[in-house]
Amino acid sequence: MKAAYDVAGFALYFRAYLSLMLSSALLAALLAFAASFFIHYVALGYAPWASVALSLILSFAASMSALAGYVAAPLYRSYRWRGFIDAALPHAANYMLALSSAGVPVEAVFEGVAEANINPALTSLARRVVRGVKLFGMDVLTALEEAARASPSPALAKLLRGLLGVVSTSGDVRSFLAIEADALLRAQRDRLRRIVNSLTLLAEAYIGVVVVAPLVFVVMALIFSMLGGAILGLSPDLLMMVVILVGVPALSALFLLVLDAMLAGA
């Protein structure tokens, strides 16, 4: 979790984030227990022991949900930022090439990238380099290494470490950036081609799972209902409502998450 948090770009220190996570989990458990006990004991008239048992189960579920959310947030954000960086990196590399061709020093190149505001992830890492040099008095090599360690994108980390090697050996920064920009553009074309193929498969899966399958299930449930039967001991009408009101929206949300993750690198 710490590795994902370090490259996710959160402003809080990791220990402060852990404290916030544990506090939120405890608060969620207490609120869930209080609300559940009130509903079961006061509103529904359950026995005290049953109300306490159900409230403990729900409070544990609420606490685990809060913990899972805090654990998933850095993973999701680092994955999203990696997609944003990979999508914009070829254009950023060409922009850096144009600046270096004009004889601009490396730290000023990153200052230009930060001011260009290409996307939040790249801007944050470019500002990290500028801040390290201008505010904390680091040399350019140390600032580049720090930014490479904080990058969620292996492609950007490779570019930064390559640039670090070129600068440390007094090499030709312009030639290095020209080669890297060309390689990144070719990799971007291949990645977009793969994304288009994946979107085709996802569209077919969506039609089959979210459109056709619920319709088939509803037709079968209607037939069972007319015949007076049951499905797994449950009423067909109840199952139809669950599928329509819960199943279809949940599957649609799942496909949206998958689509969002795929298009993050488009």
TAKAHU-V291003 format. One line per field, one symbol per residue. psi: psi as a letter, one per 20 degrees, with the letter a starting at -180 (. if undefined). A space follows every 50 residues. Layout:
# TAKAHU-V291003
psi->???
This chain:
# TAKAHU-V291003
psi->hhghhhjikqhqqghhggghghghggggggghgggghggggggikrqghh ggghhgghhgggghggghghhhghgghhgghgggghhigghhhhghgggh hjjprghhghhhgghhlgrhghgghghgggghghgjkqrhgghhgghghi piohgggggghghghgghjlaohggghggggghhgghgghghghgghhhg hhgghgggghggghgggggghgghghijaqokjqphgghghggghggghg hghghggggghgihj.
